[in-house]
Amino acid sequence: ALGTSEVSLAELVSAYAPFASGGTGAITYGVKRIRTPDGALLYERSGSGMGRVVEAVHVGQMNHMLMQAIRSGTGKQANLGTRPAAGKTGTTQDFKDAWFVGYTRQLVTGVWIGTDTGQTMGKGVTGGTLPAQVWKKFMLQATAGQPISPLPGLDRIDEEPAPDAFEDILARILKDSDESSGQN
């Protein structure tokens, strides 16, 4: 399922949110609250998330796999040192887009680098280079002063995740997200 169609950065980030939260789905939004200059509330986002979308054992398996991507895989340049983090690089075959989506227990963030014109960026720009570096720099600042917390579910895994578990779980989350938002 991965790489077969375009997915927005917001969709990707919300697909990774259950791994940071312990299995609870998230619905992305852009505006949380609007106030007048004198402080009167004009709008506040209401509603809840999607509930549990991934079982705890699968959260642990995904977190284990995606931590390895940062520790020793293509996402090494996103490593946050002692802060547990997980993530995934992505690069289109024609080098028009490169991204890195990663998370800690407190924050899920995605970085996309590309051109609006669809021009190639050259073979040197991949998800594991500039997007991972930008993600790391942002996350180090955004999580400064926050407690260092382990990613959820790692205590629930009994064995190494199956090689195809990432694609299966991510495809299911994206499908559930489309269904809950009325898209097909």
KAMOBEL-V869347 format. One record per backbone hydrogen bond with DSSP energy under -0.5 kcal/mol. CO is the residue of the C=O (numbers start at 0). NH is the residue of the N-H. If there is no record, write none. Layout:
BEGIN
CO,NH / CO,NH
END
This chain:
BEGIN
0,3 / 7,11 / 8,12 / 9,13 / 10,14 / 11,15 / 12,16 / 13,17 / 13,25 / 15,18 / 15,19 / 16,19 / 16,20 / 17,21 / 17,22 / 22,52 / 22,53 / 24,49 / 25,27 / 31,44 / 33,41 / 33,42 / 35,38 / 39,35 / 39,41 / 42,33 / 50,24 / 54,57 / 54,58 / 55,59 / 56,60 / 57,61 / 58,62 / 59,63 / 60,64 / 61,65 / 62,66 / 63,67 / 64,68 / 65,69 / 65,86 / 66,70 / 67,71 / 67,72 / 68,74 / 72,75 / 74,77 / 75,78 / 79,81 / 79,82 / 81,83 / 85,102 / 87,100 / 89,98 / 91,94 / 94,120 / 95,114 / 96,91 / 97,112 / 98,89 / 99,110 / 100,87 / 101,108 / 102,85 / 106,103 / 108,101 / 110,99 / 112,97 / 114,117 / 121,124 / 123,125 / 125,128 / 125,130 / 126,131 / 128,132 / 129,133 / 130,134 / 131,135 / 132,136 / 133,137 / 134,138 / 135,139 / 136,140 / 137,141 / 138,142 / 140,143 / 142,145 / 146,148 / 150,153 / 152,155 / 153,156 / 161,164 / 163,167 / 164,168 / 165,169 / 166,170 / 167,171 / 168,172 / 169,173 / 170,174 / 171,175 / 172,176 / 173,177 / 174,178 / 175,179 / 176,180 / 177,182 / 178,181
END
